[in-house]
């Protein structure tokens, strides 16, 4: 729960500290500007709130690892929900409105996570997880999107080291394999999820694992 709170707080702070002109720059998400990604974070925060107040009266069907599906299809930005996010983001017009809404809904999602019983079963996306496992999936989600946020913003704050380490460990569990210890957590996440291609030196370090990359999470 603490890792969720710290990762989420760091991401929201990074958004709050961005100058307005950065919202029109590209993000690390294909087809999305920074403003589109921030709009997506608002939707994610709403999903957290909805899920944490949607108890499920049955045994969990997924955990923090099996929640994720690995696909072979990289995102193109053409999915209808992606296009909807772009239109919603444009409707805000001013970055200050996006910042306000993220702070408002995001703070509420953070408080709900702190109050949640980690052993409570909750339902989302036709799955049942414990609230603890559900929130642990978001450590990976927040960390990857923090990296997406700053992909073209070298002055912006990086994700917390704890979140990077936890996200890497979860990605390795999802992939069923470990990345070389010599590869820093940030690079393992970027390369492992296809957010950037490995260099020749990194490909050598990865060995046979290079042929399995990337692991596209859905």
TORGUVEX-653595 format. One record per residue: residue in three letters; x, y negated, z negated of N, C-alpha, C in turn. Coordinates in Angstrom, 2 decimals, decimal comma, padded with zeros to 5 digits. Layout:
! residues N
+-----+---------+---------+---------+---------+---------+---------+---------+---------+---------+
:  aa :      nx :      ny :      nz :     cax :     cay :     caz :      cx :      cy :      cz :
+-----+---------+---------+---------+---------+---------+---------+---------+---------+---------+
: ALA :       X :       Y :       Z :       X :       Y :       Z :       X :       Y :       Z :
...
+-----+---------+---------+---------+---------+---------+---------+---------+---------+---------+
This chain:
! residues 218
+-----+---------+---------+---------+---------+---------+---------+---------+---------+---------+
:  aa :      nx :      ny :      nz :     cax :     cay :     caz :      cx :      cy :      cz :
+-----+---------+---------+---------+---------+---------+---------+---------+---------+---------+
: UNK :  000,83 :  001,19 :  000,00 :  000,00 :  000,00 :  000,00 :  000,88 : -001,25 :  000,00 :
: UNK :  001,98 : -001,20 : -000,75 :  002,89 : -002,35 : -000,81 :  003,53 : -002,60 :  000,54 :
: UNK :  003,90 : -001,53 :  001,24 :  004,53 : -001,68 :  002,55 :  003,55 : -002,31 :  003,53 :
: UNK :  002,27 : -001,92 :  003,46 :  001,25 : -002,55 :  004,30 :  001,19 : -004,04 :  004,00 :
: UNK :  001,10 : -004,39 :  002,73 :  000,95 : -005,79 :  002,35 :  002,14 : -006,63 :  002,79 :
: UNK :  003,35 : -006,10 :  002,59 :  004,54 : -006,88 :  002,95 :  004,68 : -007,02 :  004,47 :
: UNK :  004,39 : -005,96 :  005,21 :  004,49 : -006,03 :  006,68 :  003,45 : -007,01 :  007,24 :
: UNK :  002,25 : -006,94 :  006,70 :  001,16 : -007,80 :  007,17 :  001,42 : -009,25 :  006,79 :
: UNK :  001,88 : -009,49 :  005,58 :  002,18 : -010,85 :  005,15 :  003,29 : -011,46 :  006,00 :
: UNK :  004,32 : -010,67 :  006,31 :  005,43 : -011,16 :  007,12 :  004,97 : -011,51 :  008,53 :
: UNK :  004,10 : -010,70 :  009,10 :  003,60 : -010,96 :  010,44 :  002,74 : -012,22 :  010,46 :
: UNK :  001,86 : -012,36 :  009,48 :  001,01 : -013,56 :  009,43 :  001,84 : -014,83 :  009,21 :
: UNK :  002,87 : -014,73 :  008,39 :  003,75 : -015,87 :  008,17 :  004,49 : -016,25 :  009,44 :
: UNK :  004,95 : -015,24 :  010,19 :  005,64 : -015,51 :  011,45 :  004,74 : -016,26 :  012,42 :
: UNK :  003,46 : -015,87 :  012,48 :  002,50 : -016,57 :  013,34 :  002,29 : -017,99 :  012,84 :
: UNK :  002,10 : -018,15 :  011,56 :  001,83 : -019,48 :  010,98 :  002,97 : -020,44 :  011,24 :
: UNK :  004,20 : -019,93 :  011,32 :  005,37 : -020,79 :  011,50 :  005,68 : -021,12 :  012,96 :
: UNK :  004,95 : -020,54 :  013,90 :  005,23 : -020,79 :  015,31 :  004,79 : -022,20 :  015,71 :
: UNK :  005,62 : -022,91 :  016,46 :  005,16 : -024,18 :  017,05 :  004,11 : -023,91 :  018,13 :
: UNK :  003,25 : -024,87 :  018,37 :  002,14 : -024,68 :  019,29 :  002,58 : -024,21 :  020,67 :
: UNK :  003,72 : -024,73 :  021,16 :  004,13 : -024,38 :  022,53 :  004,48 : -022,91 :  022,68 :
: UNK :  004,79 : -022,23 :  021,57 :  005,14 : -020,81 :  021,66 :  003,94 : -019,93 :  021,96 :
: UNK :  002,74 : -020,42 :  021,73 :  001,55 : -019,62 :  021,97 :  001,32 : -019,37 :  023,46 :
: UNK :  001,93 : -020,19 :  024,31 :  001,78 : -020,03 :  025,76 :  002,93 : -019,22 :  026,36 :
: UNK :  003,84 : -018,73 :  025,51 :  004,96 : -017,93 :  026,01 :  004,56 : -016,45 :  026,10 :
: UNK :  005,29 : -015,67 :  026,88 :  004,98 : -014,23 :  026,97 :  005,23 : -013,53 :  025,64 :
: UNK :  004,46 : -012,49 :  025,40 :  004,71 : -011,62 :  024,25 :  005,35 : -010,33 :  024,76 :
: UNK :  005,60 : -009,42 :  023,85 :  006,14 : -008,13 :  024,26 :  005,08 : -007,16 :  024,75 :
: UNK :  003,82 : -007,57 :  024,74 :  002,71 : -006,74 :  025,23 :  002,44 : -007,07 :  026,69 :
: UNK :  002,44 : -006,07 :  027,53 :  002,26 : -006,27 :  028,97 :  000,98 : -007,05 :  029,26 :
: UNK :  001,12 : -008,16 :  029,97 : -000,03 : -008,94 :  030,40 : -000,55 : -009,92 :  029,37 :
: UNK :  000,05 : -009,97 :  028,18 : -000,43 : -010,85 :  027,12 :  000,57 : -011,94 :  026,79 :
: UNK :  000,03 : -013,14 :  026,61 :  000,80 : -014,22 :  026,03 :  000,78 : -014,07 :  024,50 :
: UNK :  001,57 : -014,88 :  023,84 :  001,57 : -014,84 :  022,37 :  000,18 : -015,10 :  021,82 :
: UNK : -000,55 : -016,05 :  022,43 : -001,90 : -016,36 :  021,93 : -002,82 : -015,15 :  022,04 :
: UNK : -002,65 : -014,34 :  023,10 : -003,48 : -013,14 :  023,27 : -003,15 : -012,11 :  022,19 :
: UNK : -001,87 : -011,97 :  021,89 : -001,47 : -011,04 :  020,84 : -002,03 : -011,48 :  019,49 :
: UNK : -001,98 : -012,77 :  019,20 : -002,52 : -013,26 :  017,92 : -004,02 : -013,01 :  017,84 :
: UNK : -004,72 : -013,19 :  018,95 : -006,15 : -012,87 :  018,98 : -006,37 : -011,39 :  018,69 :
: UNK : -005,53 : -010,54 :  019,25 : -005,62 : -009,10 :  018,98 : -005,40 : -008,82 :  017,49 :
: UNK : -004,49 : -009,54 :  016,85 : -004,25 : -009,34 :  015,42 : -005,49 : -009,70 :  014,61 :
: UNK : -006,21 : -010,70 :  015,04 : -007,47 : -011,06 :  014,36 : -008,45 : -009,90 :  014,46 :
: UNK : -008,55 : -009,31 :  015,64 : -009,45 : -008,17 :  015,84 : -008,99 : -006,99 :  014,99 :
: UNK : -007,67 : -006,76 :  014,92 : -007,14 : -005,69 :  014,08 : -007,50 : -005,92 :  012,61 :
: UNK : -007,38 : -007,16 :  012,16 : -007,72 : -007,47 :  010,76 : -009,19 : -007,18 :  010,49 :
: UNK : -010,05 : -007,50 :  011,46 : -011,47 : -007,19 :  011,31 : -011,68 : -005,68 :  011,22 :
: UNK : -010,93 : -004,93 :  012,03 : -011,04 : -003,46 :  011,99 : -010,63 : -002,91 :  010,63 :
: UNK : -009,58 : -003,49 :  010,05 : -009,16 : -003,05 :  008,71 : -010,27 : -003,29 :  007,70 :
: UNK : -010,86 : -004,47 :  007,75 : -011,96 : -004,79 :  006,82 : -013,13 : -003,82 :  007,00 :
: UNK : -013,50 : -003,58 :  008,25 : -014,64 : -002,69 :  008,53 : -014,35 : -001,28 :  008,04 :
: UNK : -013,15 : -000,78 :  008,33 : -012,80 :  000,59 :  007,97 : -012,76 :  000,79 :  006,47 :
: UNK : -012,20 : -000,16 :  005,75 : -012,07 :  000,00 :  004,30 : -013,40 : -000,04 :  003,57 :
: UNK : -014,45 : -000,53 :  004,24 : -015,79 : -000,51 :  003,62 : -016,69 :  000,49 :  004,35 :
: UNK : -016,07 :  001,46 :  005,03 : -016,83 :  002,51 :  005,71 : -016,42 :  003,86 :  005,12 :
: UNK : -016,95 :  004,21 :  003,93 : -016,57 :  005,47 :  003,31 : -017,05 :  006,66 :  004,13 :
: UNK : -016,28 :  007,73 :  004,08 : -016,64 :  008,96 :  004,77 : -016,77 :  010,07 :  003,73 :
: UNK : -017,89 :  010,74 :  003,74 : -018,17 :  011,75 :  002,71 : -017,84 :  013,15 :  003,24 :
: UNK : -016,60 :  013,29 :  003,66 : -016,11 :  014,56 :  004,18 : -014,59 :  014,56 :  004,05 :
: UNK : -014,01 :  015,73 :  004,23 : -012,56 :  015,85 :  004,12 : -011,89 :  015,15 :  005,30 :
: UNK : -010,69 :  014,59 :  005,08 : -009,97 :  013,93 :  006,18 : -009,72 :  014,88 :  007,35 :
: UNK : -009,85 :  014,35 :  008,55 : -009,56 :  015,12 :  009,76 : -008,22 :  014,73 :  010,37 :
: UNK : -007,66 :  013,61 :  009,96 : -006,37 :  013,13 :  010,45 : -005,56 :  012,56 :  009,28 :
: UNK : -004,26 :  012,40 :  009,52 : -003,42 :  011,72 :  008,55 : -002,64 :  010,63 :  009,27 :
: UNK : -001,65 :  010,05 :  008,63 : -000,93 :  008,92 :  009,22 : -000,17 :  009,30 :  010,49 :
: UNK :  000,13 :  010,59 :  010,65 :  000,83 :  011,06 :  011,84 : -000,16 :  011,43 :  012,94 :
: UNK : -001,12 :  012,27 :  012,62 : -002,06 :  012,75 :  013,65 : -003,08 :  011,69 :  014,08 :
: UNK : -003,12 :  010,56 :  013,37 : -003,95 :  009,42 :  013,79 : -003,55 :  008,96 :  015,19 :
: UNK : -002,26 :  009,05 :  015,48 : -001,73 :  008,52 :  016,74 : -001,78 :  009,57 :  017,84 :
: UNK : -002,02 :  009,12 :  019,05 : -001,94 :  009,98 :  020,23 : -000,82 :  009,46 :  021,11 :
: UNK :  000,01 :  010,37 :  021,57 :  001,11 :  010,00 :  022,45 :  000,68 :  010,26 :  023,89 :
: UNK :  000,78 :  009,24 :  024,73 :  000,36 :  009,37 :  026,13 :  001,57 :  009,16 :  027,04 :
: UNK :  001,37 :  009,45 :  028,31 :  002,40 :  009,25 :  029,32 :  002,16 :  007,98 :  030,13 :
: UNK :  001,12 :  007,24 :  029,78 :  000,71 :  006,09 :  030,58 :  001,00 :  004,79 :  029,86 :
: UNK :  001,97 :  004,03 :  030,33 :  002,25 :  002,73 :  029,69 :  001,08 :  001,77 :  029,88 :
: UNK :  000,86 :  000,87 :  028,94 : -000,22 : -000,11 :  029,11 :  000,08 : -001,05 :  030,27 :
: UNK : -000,97 : -001,41 :  030,98 : -000,82 : -002,31 :  032,14 : -001,43 : -003,68 :  031,89 :
: UNK : -002,25 : -003,79 :  030,84 : -002,96 : -005,03 :  030,58 : -004,26 : -005,14 :  031,34 :
: UNK : -004,61 : -004,10 :  032,10 : -005,83 : -004,13 :  032,93 : -007,04 : -003,52 :  032,26 :
: UNK : -006,87 : -002,91 :  031,08 : -008,01 : -002,30 :  030,40 : -009,05 : -003,38 :  030,08 :
: UNK : -010,35 : -003,07 :  030,18 : -011,38 : -004,08 :  029,90 : -011,24 : -004,75 :  028,54 :
: UNK : -010,84 : -004,00 :  027,52 : -010,67 : -004,60 :  026,20 : -009,48 : -005,55 :  026,17 :
: UNK : -008,44 : -005,23 :  026,94 : -007,30 : -006,14 :  027,04 : -007,72 : -007,45 :  027,71 :
: UNK : -008,51 : -007,32 :  028,77 : -008,99 : -008,51 :  029,47 : -009,92 : -009,34 :  028,58 :
: UNK : -010,74 : -008,66 :  027,77 : -011,62 : -009,36 :  026,84 : -010,81 : -010,16 :  025,82 :
: UNK : -009,73 : -009,56 :  025,33 : -008,88 : -010,24 :  024,37 : -008,31 : -011,52 :  024,97 :
: UNK : -007,89 : -011,48 :  026,23 : -007,35 : -012,66 :  026,90 : -008,40 : -013,77 :  026,98 :
: UNK : -009,64 : -013,38 :  027,30 : -010,71 : -014,38 :  027,40 : -011,03 : -014,96 :  026,02 :
: UNK : -011,05 : -014,12 :  025,00 : -011,32 : -014,61 :  023,65 : -010,22 : -015,57 :  023,20 :
: UNK : -008,98 : -015,21 :  023,49 : -007,87 : -016,07 :  023,08 : -007,96 : -017,43 :  023,75 :
: UNK : -008,31 : -017,44 :  025,02 : -008,43 : -018,70 :  025,75 : -009,54 : -019,58 :  025,19 :
: UNK : -010,58 : -018,95 :  024,65 : -011,71 : -019,70 :  024,10 : -011,34 : -020,50 :  022,85 :
: UNK : -010,26 : -020,09 :  022,17 : -009,84 : -020,84 :  020,98 : -009,28 : -022,22 :  021,35 :
: UNK : -008,74 : -022,35 :  022,54 : -008,20 : -023,59 :  023,08 : -006,99 : -024,10 :  022,31 :
: UNK : -007,10 : -024,29 :  021,00 : -006,00 : -024,84 :  020,22 : -005,33 : -023,74 :  019,38 :
: UNK : -004,00 : -023,68 :  019,38 : -003,30 : -022,70 :  018,55 : -003,67 : -022,81 :  017,07 :
: UNK : -003,98 : -024,01 :  016,62 : -004,33 : -024,19 :  015,20 : -005,58 : -023,40 :  014,83 :
: UNK : -006,50 : -023,23 :  015,78 : -007,71 : -022,46 :  015,50 : -007,39 : -020,97 :  015,39 :
: UNK : -006,49 : -020,50 :  016,23 : -006,05 : -019,10 :  016,12 : -005,34 : -018,86 :  014,79 :
: UNK : -004,48 : -019,80 :  014,42 : -003,76 : -019,67 :  013,15 : -004,74 : -019,64 :  011,98 :
: UNK : -005,73 : -020,54 :  012,03 : -006,71 : -020,61 :  010,94 : -007,49 : -019,30 :  010,82 :
: UNK : -007,96 : -018,78 :  011,96 : -008,79 : -017,57 :  011,92 : -007,96 : -016,37 :  011,46 :
: UNK : -006,71 : -016,29 :  011,92 : -005,86 : -015,18 :  011,48 : -005,59 : -015,27 :  009,98 :
: UNK : -005,33 : -016,46 :  009,50 : -005,08 : -016,62 :  008,06 : -006,32 : -016,26 :  007,26 :
: UNK : -007,49 : -016,68 :  007,75 : -008,74 : -016,45 :  007,03 : -009,09 : -014,95 :  006,97 :
: UNK : -009,18 : -014,33 :  008,15 : -009,55 : -012,92 :  008,20 : -008,39 : -012,04 :  007,74 :
: UNK : -007,18 : -012,43 :  008,09 : -006,01 : -011,65 :  007,71 : -005,79 : -011,61 :  006,21 :
: UNK : -006,01 : -012,73 :  005,54 : -005,88 : -012,74 :  004,08 : -006,91 : -011,82 :  003,44 :
: UNK : -008,13 : -011,84 :  003,99 : -009,18 : -010,97 :  003,46 : -008,81 : -009,50 :  003,65 :
: UNK : -008,26 : -009,17 :  004,82 : -007,85 : -007,79 :  005,06 : -006,73 : -007,38 :  004,10 :
: UNK : -005,83 : -008,30 :  003,83 : -004,76 : -008,02 :  002,87 : -005,29 : -007,76 :  001,48 :
: UNK : -006,26 : -008,57 :  001,04 : -006,86 : -008,37 : -000,29 : -007,62 : -007,05 : -000,35 :
: UNK : -008,34 : -006,73 :  000,72 : -009,10 : -005,48 :  000,75 : -008,17 : -004,29 :  000,64 :
: UNK : -007,01 : -004,38 :  001,28 : -006,04 : -003,28 :  001,21 : -005,50 : -003,11 : -000,20 :
: UNK : -005,25 : -004,21 : -000,88 : -004,74 : -004,15 : -002,25 : -005,76 : -003,55 : -003,21 :
: UNK : -007,04 : -003,75 : -002,92 : -008,11 : -003,27 : -003,79 : -008,55 : -001,85 : -003,46 :
: UNK : -008,15 : -001,35 : -002,31 : -008,65 : -000,05 : -001,85 : -008,09 :  001,10 : -002,68 :
: UNK : -008,92 :  002,11 : -002,89 : -008,48 :  003,36 : -003,51 : -007,78 :  004,18 : -002,44 :
: UNK : -006,48 :  004,45 : -002,56 : -005,76 :  005,16 : -001,49 : -006,27 :  006,58 : -001,24 :
: UNK : -006,99 :  007,15 : -002,20 : -007,50 :  008,52 : -002,05 : -008,90 :  008,57 : -001,46 :
: UNK : -009,52 :  007,41 : -001,27 : -010,87 :  007,35 : -000,71 : -010,83 :  007,71 :  000,77 :
: UNK : -011,76 :  008,54 :  001,22 : -011,86 :  008,85 :  002,64 : -012,63 :  007,76 :  003,36 :
: UNK : -012,09 :  007,32 :  004,50 : -012,74 :  006,30 :  005,30 : -012,84 :  006,77 :  006,74 :
: UNK : -013,78 :  006,20 :  007,47 : -013,99 :  006,61 :  008,85 : -013,63 :  005,51 :  009,83 :
: UNK : -012,96 :  005,89 :  010,92 : -012,63 :  004,95 :  011,99 : -012,35 :  005,72 :  013,26 :
: UNK : -012,82 :  005,23 :  014,40 : -012,55 :  005,84 :  015,71 : -012,88 :  007,34 :  015,72 :
: UNK : -013,98 :  007,70 :  015,11 : -014,41 :  009,11 :  015,04 : -013,41 :  009,99 :  014,30 :
: UNK : -012,64 :  009,38 :  013,39 : -011,70 :  010,12 :  012,55 : -012,03 :  009,85 :  011,10 :
: UNK : -011,54 :  010,74 :  010,25 : -011,62 :  010,52 :  008,80 : -010,21 :  010,63 :  008,25 :
: UNK : -009,80 :  009,59 :  007,51 : -008,49 :  009,56 :  006,87 : -008,66 :  009,08 :  005,44 :
: UNK : -007,67 :  009,34 :  004,60 : -007,66 :  008,65 :  003,32 : -007,30 :  007,20 :  003,61 :
: UNK : -007,75 :  006,31 :  002,74 : -007,43 :  004,89 :  002,92 : -005,92 :  004,68 :  002,91 :
: UNK : -005,21 :  005,46 :  002,08 : -003,75 :  005,35 :  002,03 : -003,11 :  005,68 :  003,36 :
: UNK : -003,52 :  006,79 :  003,98 : -002,97 :  007,17 :  005,28 : -003,34 :  006,13 :  006,34 :
: UNK : -004,58 :  005,66 :  006,29 : -005,02 :  004,65 :  007,26 : -004,15 :  003,41 :  007,18 :
: UNK : -003,89 :  002,93 :  005,97 : -003,08 :  001,73 :  005,82 : -001,63 :  001,99 :  006,20 :
: UNK : -001,15 :  003,20 :  006,00 :  000,23 :  003,50 :  006,41 :  000,37 :  003,47 :  007,93 :
: UNK : -000,69 :  003,82 :  008,67 : -000,60 :  003,71 :  010,13 : -000,37 :  002,26 :  010,54 :
: UNK : -000,90 :  001,35 :  009,74 : -000,78 : -000,07 :  010,09 :  000,59 : -000,65 :  009,77 :
: UNK :  001,39 :  000,01 :  008,97 :  002,77 : -000,44 :  008,80 :  003,48 : -000,34 :  010,16 :
: UNK :  003,23 :  000,76 :  010,88 :  003,78 :  000,90 :  012,22 :  003,15 : -000,10 :  013,17 :
: UNK :  001,85 : -000,27 :  013,10 :  001,13 : -001,21 :  013,98 :  001,64 : -002,63 :  013,78 :
: UNK :  001,69 : -003,07 :  012,51 :  002,12 : -004,45 :  012,24 :  003,57 : -004,65 :  012,66 :
: UNK :  004,42 : -003,67 :  012,40 :  005,85 : -003,82 :  012,72 :  006,07 : -003,91 :  014,22 :
: UNK :  005,40 : -003,04 :  014,97 :  005,54 : -003,09 :  016,43 :  005,01 : -004,41 :  016,99 :
: UNK :  003,89 : -004,87 :  016,46 :  003,34 : -006,13 :  016,97 :  004,16 : -007,33 :  016,51 :
: UNK :  004,83 : -007,21 :  015,38 :  005,76 : -008,28 :  014,97 :  006,90 : -008,36 :  016,00 :
: UNK :  007,40 : -007,20 :  016,42 :  008,43 : -007,18 :  017,45 :  007,90 : -007,71 :  018,77 :
: UNK :  006,62 : -007,41 :  019,09 :  006,00 : -007,96 :  020,30 :  005,90 : -009,49 :  020,21 :
: UNK :  005,56 : -009,96 :  019,04 :  005,37 : -011,41 :  018,85 :  006,66 : -012,17 :  019,14 :
: UNK :  007,78 : -011,64 :  018,67 :  009,05 : -012,37 :  018,75 :  009,90 : -011,94 :  019,95 :
: UNK :  009,33 : -011,13 :  020,84 :  010,11 : -010,57 :  021,95 :  010,83 : -011,64 :  022,76 :
: UNK :  010,20 : -012,80 :  022,94 :  010,79 : -013,90 :  023,71 :  010,94 : -015,16 :  022,87 :
: UNK :  010,98 : -014,96 :  021,55 :  011,08 : -016,09 :  020,62 :  012,25 : -015,84 :  019,68 :
: UNK :  013,46 : -016,11 :  020,11 :  014,63 : -015,77 :  019,29 :  014,72 : -016,53 :  017,97 :
: UNK :  013,97 : -017,62 :  017,86 :  014,02 : -018,41 :  016,62 :  013,05 : -017,88 :  015,55 :
: UNK :  012,14 : -016,98 :  015,94 :  011,10 : -016,52 :  015,01 :  011,64 : -015,47 :  014,05 :
: UNK :  010,98 : -015,37 :  012,88 :  011,42 : -014,44 :  011,84 :  011,21 : -013,00 :  012,27 :
: UNK :  012,15 : -012,14 :  011,89 :  012,09 : -010,71 :  012,21 :  011,18 : -009,99 :  011,21 :
: UNK :  010,72 : -008,78 :  011,53 :  009,96 : -007,98 :  010,56 :  010,85 : -007,62 :  009,37 :
: UNK :  010,26 : -007,38 :  008,20 :  011,06 : -006,99 :  007,04 :  011,76 : -005,65 :  007,28 :
: UNK :  012,96 : -005,52 :  006,72 :  013,75 : -004,30 :  006,93 :  013,01 : -003,06 :  006,44 :
: UNK :  012,30 : -003,18 :  005,33 :  011,56 : -002,03 :  004,80 :  010,51 : -001,56 :  005,80 :
: UNK :  009,80 : -002,53 :  006,41 :  008,78 : -002,17 :  007,39 :  009,39 : -001,50 :  008,61 :
: UNK :  010,54 : -002,01 :  009,07 :  011,21 : -001,40 :  010,21 :  011,61 :  000,05 :  009,90 :
: UNK :  012,15 :  000,26 :  008,70 :  012,58 :  001,61 :  008,32 :  011,40 :  002,56 :  008,21 :
: UNK :  010,31 :  002,11 :  007,58 :  009,13 :  002,97 :  007,44 :  008,49 :  003,26 :  008,79 :
: UNK :  008,44 :  002,24 :  009,64 :  007,85 :  002,42 :  010,97 :  008,68 :  003,40 :  011,79 :
: UNK :  009,99 :  003,31 :  011,67 :  010,86 :  004,26 :  012,39 :  010,60 :  005,68 :  011,93 :
: UNK :  010,53 :  005,87 :  010,61 :  010,31 :  007,23 :  010,09 :  008,99 :  007,79 :  010,57 :
: UNK :  007,95 :  006,95 :  010,61 :  006,66 :  007,44 :  011,07 :  006,71 :  007,76 :  012,56 :
: UNK :  007,37 :  006,91 :  013,35 :  007,49 :  007,20 :  014,78 :  008,22 :  008,52 :  015,01 :
: UNK :  009,25 :  008,78 :  014,21 :  009,98 :  010,04 :  014,34 :  009,09 :  011,23 :  014,00 :
: UNK :  008,22 :  011,08 :  013,01 :  007,28 :  012,15 :  012,68 :  006,29 :  012,37 :  013,82 :
: UNK :  005,80 :  011,28 :  014,40 :  004,85 :  011,38 :  015,51 :  005,51 :  012,07 :  016,70 :
: UNK :  006,75 :  011,69 :  016,97 :  007,47 :  012,25 :  018,12 :  007,99 :  013,65 :  017,84 :
: UNK :  008,09 :  014,02 :  016,57 :  008,61 :  015,33 :  016,22 :  010,10 :  015,45 :  016,41 :
: UNK :  010,79 :  014,33 :  016,37 :  012,24 :  014,34 :  016,55 :  012,82 :  013,08 :  015,92 :
: UNK :  014,09 :  013,11 :  015,59 :  014,75 :  011,97 :  014,96 :  015,64 :  011,25 :  015,98 :
: UNK :  015,71 :  009,93 :  015,85 :  016,62 :  009,15 :  016,66 :  018,01 :  009,19 :  016,02 :
: UNK :  019,06 :  008,98 :  016,79 :  020,41 :  008,98 :  016,21 :  020,53 :  007,97 :  015,07 :
: UNK :  021,21 :  008,36 :  014,00 :  021,37 :  007,47 :  012,85 :  022,12 :  006,20 :  013,23 :
: UNK :  022,94 :  006,28 :  014,26 :  023,71 :  005,11 :  014,69 :  022,83 :  004,04 :  015,34 :
: UNK :  021,61 :  004,41 :  015,71 :  020,69 :  003,47 :  016,36 :  019,92 :  002,70 :  015,29 :
: UNK :  020,05 :  001,37 :  015,24 :  019,32 :  000,59 :  014,23 :  017,81 :  000,79 :  014,35 :
: UNK :  017,10 :  000,56 :  013,24 :  015,65 :  000,79 :  013,20 :  014,93 :  000,01 :  014,29 :
: UNK :  015,27 : -001,26 :  014,42 :  014,59 : -002,11 :  015,42 :  014,77 : -001,55 :  016,82 :
: UNK :  015,99 : -001,16 :  017,16 :  016,25 : -000,63 :  018,50 :  015,57 :  000,72 :  018,71 :
: UNK :  015,54 :  001,55 :  017,66 :  014,85 :  002,84 :  017,77 :  013,37 :  002,63 :  018,09 :
: UNK :  012,75 :  001,64 :  017,46 :  011,34 :  001,37 :  017,70 :  011,11 :  000,80 :  019,10 :
: UNK :  011,95 : -000,14 :  019,51 :  011,77 : -000,75 :  020,83 :  011,99 :  000,27 :  021,94 :
: UNK :  013,07 :  001,04 :  021,83 :  013,37 :  002,03 :  022,86 :  012,39 :  003,20 :  022,78 :
: UNK :  012,09 :  003,64 :  021,57 :  011,23 :  004,80 :  021,39 :  009,83 :  004,60 :  021,92 :
: UNK :  009,32 :  003,37 :  021,85 :  007,95 :  003,09 :  022,32 :  007,92 :  002,46 :  023,70 :
: UNK :  009,07 :  002,40 :  024,35 :  009,10 :  001,88 :  025,72 :  009,07 :  000,38 :  025,82 :
: UNK :  009,36 : -000,31 :  024,74 :  009,36 : -001,77 :  024,78 :  010,62 : -002,33 :  025,41 :
: UNK :  011,65 : -001,56 :  025,47 :  012,82 : -001,89 :  026,30 :  013,53 : -000,59 :  026,67 :
: UNK :  014,27 : -000,65 :  027,75 :  015,02 :  000,53 :  028,21 :  016,34 :  000,61 :  027,44 :
: UNK :  016,82 :  001,81 :  027,19 :  018,11 :  001,95 :  026,52 :  019,26 :  001,53 :  027,44 :
: UNK :  020,31 :  001,01 :  026,85 :  021,52 :  000,74 :  027,61 :  022,19 :  002,08 :  027,95 :
: UNK :  023,20 :  002,03 :  028,78 :  023,92 :  003,26 :  029,12 :  024,53 :  003,88 :  027,87 :
: UNK :  025,09 :  003,03 :  026,99 :  025,70 :  003,54 :  025,75 :  024,64 :  004,17 :  024,85 :
: UNK :  023,48 :  003,52 :  024,76 :  022,41 :  004,06 :  023,92 :  021,87 :  005,36 :  024,50 :
: UNK :  021,79 :  005,43 :  025,81 :  021,32 :  006,66 :  026,45 :  022,27 :  007,83 :  026,13 :
: UNK :  023,55 :  007,54 :  026,10 :  024,52 :  008,57 :  025,73 :  024,31 :  009,01 :  024,29 :
: UNK :  024,06 :  008,03 :  023,41 :  023,80 :  008,36 :  022,00 :  022,55 :  009,21 :  021,85 :
: UNK :  021,53 :  008,90 :  022,64 :  020,25 :  009,60 :  022,54 :  020,36 :  011,05 :  023,03 :
: UNK :  021,27 :  011,30 :  023,94 :  021,44 :  012,66 :  024,45 :  020,18 :  013,18 :  025,12 :
: UNK :  019,79 :  014,42 :  024,79 :  018,61 :  015,05 :  025,40 :  017,32 :  014,30 :  025,09 :
: UNK :  017,30 :  013,56 :  023,98 :  016,09 :  012,82 :  023,60 :  015,74 :  011,77 :  024,64 :
: UNK :  016,74 :  011,25 :  025,36 :  016,48 :  010,19 :  026,35 :  015,48 :  010,64 :  027,39 :
: UNK :  015,49 :  011,93 :  027,72 :  014,59 :  012,43 :  028,76 :  013,13 :  012,48 :  028,30 :
: UNK :  012,91 :  012,43 :  026,98 :  011,55 :  012,49 :  026,44 :  010,93 :  011,11 :  026,30 :
: UNK :  011,72 :  010,08 :  026,41 :  011,23 :  008,72 :  026,18 :  010,51 :  008,16 :  027,39 :
: UNK :  009,59 :  007,20 :  027,16 :  009,18 :  006,68 :  025,85 :  008,00 :  007,43 :  025,28 :
: UNK :  007,73 :  007,19 :  023,99 :  006,54 :  007,72 :  023,33 :  005,51 :  006,59 :  023,29 :
: UNK :  004,55 :  006,63 :  024,21 :  003,52 :  005,59 :  024,30 :  002,41 :  005,93 :  023,31 :
: UNK :  002,19 :  005,05 :  022,35 :  001,22 :  005,34 :  021,28 : -000,15 :  004,75 :  021,62 :
: UNK : -001,18 :  005,56 :  021,37 : -002,53 :  005,10 :  021,59 : -003,42 :  005,45 :  020,42 :
+-----+---------+---------+---------+---------+---------+---------+---------+---------+---------+
